[in-house]
Amino acid sequence: MRYAERITRGPTSQAAAEADALKQHFSDLEIVDLVAEVALVNFTNRVADGLGLEVEPEFATERI
């Protein structure tokens, strides 16, 4: 989760080192999936924010 948070907040000079640390727990393919998923969620949030979209009420209190 720390890795996802760091790459969400913006570019980091530590990304390569943190990705290497993930290799202790995940395969290269799993790391690619993780990065792609984080990027997709960030993209979706930014598009929604940019368009001024509101979260539908039934999802507003949902926690992951």
SULLINMO-V537672 format. One line per field, one symbol per residue. ss: DSSP state (A for helix, B for strand, O for the rest). phi: phi as a letter, one per 20 degrees, with the letter a starting at -180 (. if undefined). psi: psi as a letter, one per 30 degrees, with the letter a starting at -180 (. if undefined). A space follows every 10 residues. Layout:
BEGIN
ss = ???
phi = ???
psi = ???
END
This chain:
BEGIN
ss = OAAAAAAAAO OOOOAAAAAA AAOOOOOAAA AAAAAAAAAA AAAAAAAAAA AOOOOOAAAO OOOO
phi = .ffffffffq gcfegfffff ffffccfgff ffffffffff ffggffffff emfdffgfdf dfde
psi = eeeeeefefl kkffeeeeee efffflleee eeeeeeeeee eeeeeeeeef fgkkkkeffe gkk.
END
